[in-house]
Amino acid sequence: MTRKEQILQMLETAPKDAFLRFALAKEWEQEGNDPTALNIYRSLVNDQPEYVGTYYHLGKTLVRMERPREAWKVFTQGMEVTKRLGEIHAMRELAGARMELGDEEDFA
């Protein structure tokens, strides 16, 4: 049984588990299926916005899909959540990823 199959099996009994959903998105991402990973990441942000690791990976997926404006917004949204939660390390990672895309003026 592959890792992805194991995760899918575990999700049958815990379909809202953020860690499992995140892990499944990472599996799809590793297989090069960014659209499926993107859908899972978006669902996680909508359902469990305080699962802060999602914002970075969602943004990076959008960057790979050549959607930098959306990625910039996701990184910004994640920075707001991490700041509110006091997750300084995650906030810095998001700020760095956002800075790689450009300045605020580039996305206004």
Secondary structure, DSSP 8 states (H G I E B T S, - for coil): --HHHHHHHHHHH-TT-HHHHHHHHHHHHHTT-HHHHHHHHHHHHHH-TT-THHHHHHHHHHHHTT-HHHHHHHHHHHHHHHHHHT-HHHHHHHHHHHHHH--HHHH-
